Amino acid sequence: MATSSPSKKKKKDAEKTSVARAVSLKALKLVFNGQSLSAVQIHTTDKLEDARDRGLANEIVNGVLRWRWQLEFFISQLLKKPLKPKDIDVQLVLLMALYELNECRTPDYAVINESVELVRRAGKKWAAGLVNAVLRSFTRDKKTLLAAINDGVVRYSHPPWLLEKIKADWPQHWQKILAANNQRPVFCLRVNELRHSALQYQKLLLDNDIESNVIAIAEQALKLASGIDVRLLPGFADGAVSVQDAGAQLVAELLNVSKGDRVLDLCAAPGGKTCHLLEHYPEIDGLLAVEFNEKRMQRVQENLQRLQLESRAKLIVADARDTKQWWDGDKFDRILIDAPCSASGVIRRHPDIKTLRRASDIAPLVTLQSEILSAAWQMLKPGGEMLYVTCSIFKDENQNQMKSFLASSDATEIIIDADWGEACEYGRQLFPGEQDADGFYYCRLKKAI
């Protein structure tokens, strides 16, 4: 039987790797053009059939978005003059290659050769020599370039406005937060407690040669030693387990639902917290989930169906603020507001936030949150409780928002006494990376009787 020669095999492997880099370039162009990485991945990196290709493409894309400002500094030092905006392909290829050369184990010659080929394929043959020269200079002068970094924006690879805002809000924690934002996120599971305890499912994982560890702050949370295709998780398709950060898993317990309570979940998509509430409180007497975006509400529906919880929840696509259009007037015992926010607490999981978020976004978000709070408060029963949650670390969206709301309503704060996070003037802040969780803010409120 004829077999492939070693040279043919090497050529085939190189072609496969080139596919991964070509897809990485396509994905990055879309993100730099304003699209979110989660939306882009569906049509780019997720389409790659080979797991190794997907792994490499996601590593490059996330790495470039995570370390963009440091990589751009290297380019500025290595080029005599900046590239023109129309040459974004060349800029992105350089960013991709510099990330690999600085952070990955790929042989230098392979990165350089494929980068040269990539700009040729992109129709920029004139740039082949330039890319080759820049990358070879970097491999030669890497130590000198790294030693030349003396600016916080470059060192921590955050846009100036974001670095300064984090520094101003958290003068005692800003360096730790910035460092956490540049770490790879933990792959965390939420075990469906209607099926298994965390320890029972951990044993099931081990039986399938999947290593995991308990995360102390959340009862049903398990951290995997490495990422995995969720379809390979035991019982995933049948609802035994979901992927959810440990910080998000704190919400169910904090909402403090009692038997017979009517529960409202506002801004519910993608449904992780909705499903966890139904798992954690099997006695919930009807949960209403409201989400403005119809496509995102489909995610809620899919999650409920996989977990076999759809019969216990009613879904409404509507603006949470426009209660006349969807609320029947029957008040709720418990309300969860998973508020739209800057997502500044989940940057390690969504590094495109550094590129896409703007300082000017924050004030409109604060206004939106305030309007949702006011609308929700009218639907809460006297003596009822509300949990306000964001995945933000910005005080304007969190404790300052709560300060304003408490001053203008009949709400009182229920203090969260916990061994995680930091007590704020109002509410409690969990920082990114703390106890293997993302950054979240929580504040419990009680309505006067």
For each residue, the residues with C-beta under 8 A, 3 or more apart:
1:
2:
3:
4: 8 9 12
5: 8 9
6: 9 10
7: 10 11
8: 4 5 11 12
9: 4 5 6 12 13
10: 6 7 13 14
11: 7 8 14 15
12: 4 8 9 15 16
13: 9 10 16 17
14: 10 11 17 18 110 114
15: 11 12 18 19
16: 12 13 19 20 50 52 53
17: 13 14 20 21 53 56 110 114
18: 14 15 21 22 114 117 118
19: 15 16 22 23 48 53
20: 16 17 23 24 48 52 53 54 56 57 60
21: 17 18 24 25 56 57 60 96 114 115 118
22: 18 19 25 26 118 121
23: 19 20 26 27 44 45 47 48 53 57
24: 20 21 27 28 45 56 57 60 61 64 96
25: 21 22 28 29 89 92 93 96 118 122
26: 22 23 29 30 44
27: 23 24 30 31 37 40 41 44 45 57 61
28: 24 25 31 32 61 64 65 92 95 96
29: 25 26 32 33 88 89 92
30: 26 27 33 35 40 44
31: 27 28 34 35 36 37 40 61 65 352 355 356
32: 28 29 88 92 355
33: 29 30
34: 31 356
35: 30 31 39 40
36: 31 39 40 350 352 356
37: 27 31 40 41 61 62 65 350 351 352
38: 41 42 350
39: 35 36 42 43
40: 27 30 31 35 36 37 43 44
41: 27 37 38 44 45 46 58 61
42: 38 39 46
43: 39 40 46 47
44: 23 26 27 30 40 41 47 57
45: 23 24 27 41 48 54 57 58 61
46: 41 42 43 54
47: 23 43 44
48: 19 20 23 45 53 54 57
49: 53
50: 16 53 54
51: 54 55 229
52: 16 20 55 56
53: 16 17 19 20 23 48 49 50 56 57
54: 20 45 46 48 50 51 57 58
55: 51 52 58 59
56: 17 20 21 24 52 53 59 60
57: 20 21 23 24 27 44 45 48 53 54 60 61
58: 41 45 54 55 61 62
59: 55 56 62 63 104
60: 20 21 24 56 57 63 64 96 99 100
61: 24 27 28 31 37 41 45 57 58 64 65
62: 37 58 59 65 66 184 351
63: 59 60 66 67 99 100 103 104
64: 24 28 60 61 67 68 71 92 95 96 99
65: 28 31 37 61 62 68 351 352 354 355
66: 62 63 157 181 182 348 351 354
67: 63 64 70 71 99 102 103 157 182
68: 64 65 71 72 95 157 354 355
69: 72 73 153 154 157 158 159 354
70: 67 73 74 149 154 155 157
71: 64 67 68 74 75 94 95 98 99 102 157
72: 68 69 75 76 95
73: 69 70 76 77 149 151 154
74: 70 71 77 78 98 102 138 145
75: 71 72 78 79 91 94 95 98 134
76: 72 73 79 82
77: 73 74 145 148
78: 74 75 134 137 138 141 145
79: 75 76 82 83 130 134
80:
81:
82: 76 79
83: 79 87 88 90 91
84: 87
85: 88
86:
87: 83 84 90 91 124 127
88: 29 32 83 85 91 92
89: 25 29 92 93 119 122 123 124
90: 83 87 93 94 119 122 124 127 130 131
91: 75 83 87 88 94 95
92: 25 28 29 32 64 88 89 95 96
93: 25 89 90 96 97 115 118 119 122 131
94: 71 75 90 91 97 98 115 131 134 135
95: 28 64 68 71 72 75 91 92 98 99
96: 21 24 25 28 60 64 92 93 99 100 115
97: 93 94 100 101 111 112 115 131 135
98: 71 74 75 94 95 101 102 135 138
99: 60 63 64 67 71 95 96 102 103 104
100: 60 63 96 97 103 104 106 111
101: 97 98 104 106 108 111 135 138 139 142
102: 67 71 74 98 99 138 142
103: 63 67 99 100
104: 59 63 99 100 101 111
105:
106: 100 101 110 111
107: 110 111
108: 101 111 112 135 139
109: 112 113
110: 14 17 106 107 113 114
111: 97 100 101 104 106 107 108 114 115 135
112: 97 108 109 115 116 131 132 135 136 139
113: 109 110 116 117
114: 14 17 18 21 110 111 117 118
115: 21 93 94 96 97 111 112 118 119 131 132 135
116: 112 113 119 120 128 131 132
117: 18 113 114 120 121
118: 18 21 22 25 93 114 115 121 122
119: 89 90 93 115 116 122 124 125 127 128 131
120: 116 117 124 125 128
121: 22 117 118
122: 25 89 90 93 118 119
123: 89
124: 87 89 90 119 120 127 128
125: 119 120 128
126: 129 130
127: 87 90 119 124 130 131
128: 116 119 120 124 125 131 132
129: 126 132 133
130: 79 90 126 127 133 134
131: 90 93 94 97 112 115 116 119 127 128 134 135
132: 112 115 116 128 129 135 136
133: 129 130 136 137
134: 75 78 79 94 130 131 137 138
135: 94 97 98 101 108 111 112 115 131 132 138 139
136: 112 132 133 139 140
137: 78 133 134 140 141
138: 74 78 98 101 102 134 135 141 142 145
139: 101 108 112 135 136 142
140: 136 137
141: 78 137 138 144 145
142: 101 102 138 139 145 146
143: 146 147
144: 141 147 148
145: 74 77 78 138 141 142 148 149
146: 142 143 149
147: 143 144
148: 77 144 145
149: 70 73 145 146 154 155
150: 154 155
151: 73 154 155
152: 155 156 158 163
153: 69 156 157 158 159 160 163
154: 69 70 73 149 150 151 157
155: 70 149 150 151 152
156: 152 153 163 175 178 179 181 182
157: 66 67 68 69 70 71 153 154 182 354
158: 69 152 153 162 163 166 178 181 354
159: 69 153 162 163 354 355
160: 153 163 164
161: 164 165 358 359
162: 158 159 165 166 344 354 357 359
163: 152 153 156 158 159 160 166 167 174 178
164: 160 161 167 168
165: 161 162 168 169 359 394
166: 158 162 163 169 170 174 177 178 344 393
167: 163 164 170 171 174
168: 164 165 171
169: 165 166 174 393 394 395
170: 166 167 173 174 177 393 431
171: 167 168 174
172:
173: 170 176 177 422 431
174: 163 166 167 169 170 171 177 178
175: 156 178 179
176: 173 179 180 431 433
177: 166 170 173 174 180 181 393 431 432 439
178: 156 158 163 166 174 175 181 182
179: 156 175 176 182 183 433
180: 176 177 183 348 431 432 433 434 439
181: 66 156 158 177 178 347 348 351 354 432
182: 66 67 156 157 178 179 348
183: 179 180 348 433
184: 62 348
185: 245 348 349 438
186: 215 223 245 246 436 437
187: 223 224 226 227 228 243
188: 215 221 222 223 224 243 244 245 246 436 437
189: 201 212 221 222 223 224 233 241 242 243 244
190: 218 220 221 241 242 243 244 249 272 276
191: 195 196 197 198 200 201 220 221 222 240 241
192: 195 196 220 239 240 241 242 279 307
193: 196 197 219 220 279 280
194: 279 282
195: 191 192 201 235 239 240
196: 191 192 193 200 201 204 240 241
197: 191 193 200 201 220
198: 191 201 202 214 219 220 221 222
199: 202 203 214
200: 191 196 197 203 204
201: 189 191 195 196 197 198 204 205 222 234 240 241
202: 198 199 205 206 212 214 222
203: 199 200 206 207
204: 196 200 201 207 208 234 235
205: 201 202 208 210 211 212 222 224 233 234
206: 202 203 209 210 211 212
207: 203 204 234
208: 204 205 232 234
209: 206
210: 205 206 224 225 228 232 233
211: 205 206 224 225 226
212: 189 202 205 206 222 223 224 225
213: 222 223 225
214: 198 199 202 221 222 223
215: 186 188 218 221 222 223 246 435 436 437
216: 435
217: 221 246 247 250 419 420 435 437
218: 190 215 221 246 247 249 250 437
219: 193 198 249 253
220: 190 191 192 193 197 198 249 279
221: 188 189 190 191 198 214 215 217 218 244 246 249
222: 188 189 191 198 201 202 205 212 213 214 215
223: 186 187 188 189 212 213 214 215 246 436
224: 187 188 189 205 210 211 212 227 228
225: 210 211 212 213
226: 187 211
227: 187 224
228: 187 210 224 232 233
229: 51 232
230: 233 236 243
231: 236 237
232: 208 210 228 229 236
233: 189 205 210 228 230 236 240 241
234: 201 204 205 207 208 240 241
235: 195 204 238 239 240 241
236: 230 231 232 233 239 240 241
237: 231 306
238: 235 306 308
239: 192 195 235 236 242 306 307 308 309
240: 191 192 195 196 201 233 234 235 236
241: 189 190 191 192 196 201 233 234 235 236
242: 189 190 192 239 272 275 276 303 307
243: 187 188 189 190 230
244: 188 189 190 221 248 249 272 276
245: 185 186 188 248 249 346 349 437 438
246: 186 188 215 217 218 221 223 249 250 435 436 437 438
247: 217 218 250 345 391 430 437 438 439 440
248: 244 245 251 272 273 276 391 438 440
249: 190 218 219 220 221 244 245 246 252 276
250: 217 218 246 247 253 254 420 430 440 442
251: 248 254 255 273 276 277 336 338 387 389 442
252: 249 255 273 276 277 279 280 281
253: 219 250 256 280
254: 250 251 387 416 442 444
255: 251 252 263 277 334 336 385 387
256: 253 334 385 444
257: 261 263 277 280 281 283 284 333 334
258: 261 333
259: 283 285
260: 283 285 333
261: 257 258 284 285 332 333 334
262: 285 286 288 330 331 332 333 334
263: 255 257 277 281 284 286 287 288 332 333 334 335 336
264: 287 288 290 332 334 335 336 376 379
265: 268 273 274 277 287 288 289 290 335 336 338
266: 290 320 335 336 337 338 372 376
267: 290 291 292 320 337 338 339 340 372
268: 265 271 273 274 289 290 291 297 300 315 338
269: 291 293 296 297 299 300
270: 296 299 300 303
271: 268 274 275 289 299 300 301 302 303 304
272: 190 242 244 248 275 276 303
273: 248 251 252 265 268 276 277 336 338 389
274: 265 268 271 277 278 287 289 300 303 304 313
275: 242 271 272 278 279 303 304 307 309
276: 190 242 244 248 249 251 252 272 273 279 280
277: 251 252 255 257 263 265 273 274 280 281 284 287 336
278: 274 275 281 282 284 287 304 307 309 312 313
279: 192 193 194 220 252 275 276 282 307 309
280: 193 252 253 257 276 277
281: 252 257 263 277 278 284
282: 194 278 279
283: 257 259 260
284: 257 261 263 277 278 281 287 312
285: 259 260 261 262
286: 262 263 312 314
287: 263 264 265 274 277 278 284 312 313 314
288: 262 263 264 265 313 314 316 332
289: 265 268 271 274 300 313 314 315 316
290: 264 265 266 267 268 315 316 317 318 320 326
291: 267 268 269 296 297 300 315 316 317 318
292: 267 317 318 319 320
293: 269 296 297 317
294: 297 298 317
295: 298 299
296: 269 270 291 293 299 300
297: 268 269 291 293 294 300 301 315 317
298: 294 295 301 302
299: 269 270 271 295 296 302 303
300: 268 269 270 271 274 289 291 296 297 303 304 315
301: 271 297 298 304 305 310 315
302: 271 298 299 305 306
303: 242 270 271 272 274 275 299 300 306 307
304: 271 274 275 278 300 301 307 309 310 313 315
305: 301 302 308 310
306: 237 238 239 302 303
307: 192 239 242 275 278 279 303 304
308: 238 239 305
309: 239 275 278 279 304 312 313
310: 301 304 305 313
311:
312: 278 284 286 287 309
313: 274 278 287 288 289 304 309 310
314: 286 287 288 289
315: 268 289 290 291 297 300 301 304
316: 288 289 290 291 326
317: 290 291 292 293 294 297
318: 290 291 292 322 325 326
319: 292 322 325
320: 266 267 290 292 323 337 372 375 376
321: 371 372 374 375
322: 318 319 325 326 375
323: 320 326 327 375 378 379
324: 327
325: 318 319 322
326: 290 316 318 322 323
327: 323 324 379
328:
329:
330: 262
331: 262 379 380 381 384
332: 261 262 263 264 288 335 379 380 381 384
333: 257 258 260 261 262 263 381 384 385
334: 255 256 257 261 262 263 264 384 385 386 387
335: 263 264 265 266 332 376 379 380 384 385 386 387
336: 251 255 263 264 265 266 273 277 386 387 389
337: 266 267 320 372 373 376 386 387 388 389
338: 251 265 266 267 268 273 389 390
339: 267 368 369 372 373 388 389 390 397
340: 267 365 368 369 372
341: 344 365 369 390 391 392 394 397
342: 353 357 361 362 365 392 394 397
343: 346 347 350 353 357 391 392
344: 162 166 341 347 353 357 391 392 393 394 439
345: 247 390 391 392 393 430 431 432 438 439 440 441
346: 245 343 349 350 353 391 432 438 439
347: 181 343 344 350 351 353 354 432
348: 66 180 181 182 183 184 185 351 432 433 438
349: 185 245 346 438
350: 36 37 38 343 346 347 353
351: 37 62 65 66 181 347 348 354 355
352: 31 36 37 65 355 356
353: 342 343 344 346 347 350 356 357
354: 65 66 68 69 157 158 159 162 181 347 351 357
355: 31 32 65 68 159 351 352
356: 31 34 36 352 353
357: 162 342 343 344 353 354 361
358: 161 361
359: 161 162 165 362
360: 363 364
361: 342 357 358 364 365
362: 342 359 365 366 394 396 397
363: 360 366 367 396
364: 360 361 367 368
365: 340 341 342 361 362 368 369 397
366: 362 363 369 370 396 397 401
367: 363 364 370 371
368: 339 340 364 365 371 372
369: 339 340 341 365 366 372 373 390 397 401
370: 366 367 373 374 401 404 405
371: 321 367 368 374 375
372: 266 267 320 321 337 339 340 368 369 375 376
373: 337 339 369 370 376 377 388 401 405
374: 321 370 371 377 378
375: 320 321 322 323 371 372 378 379
376: 264 266 320 335 337 372 373 379 380 386
377: 373 374 380 386 409 411 447
378: 323 374 375
379: 264 323 327 331 332 335 375 376
380: 331 332 335 376 377 384 385 386 447
381: 331 332 333 384 447
382: 447 448 449
383: 446 447 448 449
384: 331 332 333 334 335 380 381 446 447
385: 255 256 333 334 335 380 414 444 445 446 447
386: 334 335 336 337 376 377 380 411 444 445 446 447
387: 251 254 255 334 335 336 337 442 443 444 445
388: 337 339 373 401 402 427 441 442 443 445
389: 251 273 336 337 338 339 440 441 442
390: 338 339 341 345 369 397 398 440 441
391: 247 248 341 343 344 345 346 438 439 440 441
392: 341 342 343 344 345 397 398 439 441
393: 166 169 170 177 344 345 398 429 431 432 439 441
394: 165 169 341 342 344 362 397 398
395: 169 398 399 400 424
396: 362 363 366 400 401
397: 339 341 342 362 365 366 369 390 392 394 400 401 441
398: 390 392 393 394 395 401 402 424 427 429 441 443
399: 395 402 403 424 425 426 427 429 441 443
400: 395 396 397 403 404
401: 366 369 370 373 388 396 397 398 404 405
402: 388 398 399 405 406 413 426 427 443 445
403: 399 400 406 407 425 426
404: 370 400 401 407 408
405: 370 373 401 402 408 409 411 445
406: 402 403 409 411 412 413 426 445
407: 403 404
408: 404 405
409: 377 405 406
410: 447 448
411: 377 386 405 406 445 446 447 448
412: 406 445 446 448
413: 402 406 426 427 443 444 445 446
414: 385 444 445 446
415: 423 444
416: 254 423 427 428 442 443 444
417:
418: 421 428
419: 217
420: 217 250 430 434 435 437
421: 418 428 429 430 431 434 442
422: 173 428 429 431
423: 415 416 428
424: 395 398 399 427 428 429 441
425: 399 403
426: 399 402 403 406 413 443
427: 388 398 399 402 413 416 424 441 442 443 444
428: 416 418 421 422 423 424 441 442 443
429: 393 398 399 421 422 424 439 440 441
430: 247 250 345 420 421 434 435 437 438 439 440 441 442
431: 170 173 176 177 180 345 393 421 422 434 439
432: 177 180 181 345 346 347 348 393 437 438 439
433: 176 179 180 183 348 436 437 439
434: 180 420 421 430 431 437 439
435: 215 216 217 246 420 430
436: 186 188 215 223 246 433
437: 186 188 215 217 218 245 246 247 420 430 432 433 434 440
438: 185 245 246 247 248 345 346 348 349 391 430 432
439: 177 180 247 344 345 346 391 392 393 429 430 431 432 433 434
440: 247 248 250 345 389 390 391 429 430 437
441: 345 388 389 390 391 392 393 397 398 399 424 427 428 429 430
442: 250 251 254 387 388 389 416 421 427 428 430
443: 387 388 398 399 402 413 416 426 427 428
444: 254 256 385 386 387 413 414 415 416 427
445: 385 386 387 388 402 405 406 411 412 413 414
446: 383 384 385 386 411 412 413 414
447: 377 380 381 382 383 384 385 386 410 411
448: 382 383 410 411 412
449: 382 383
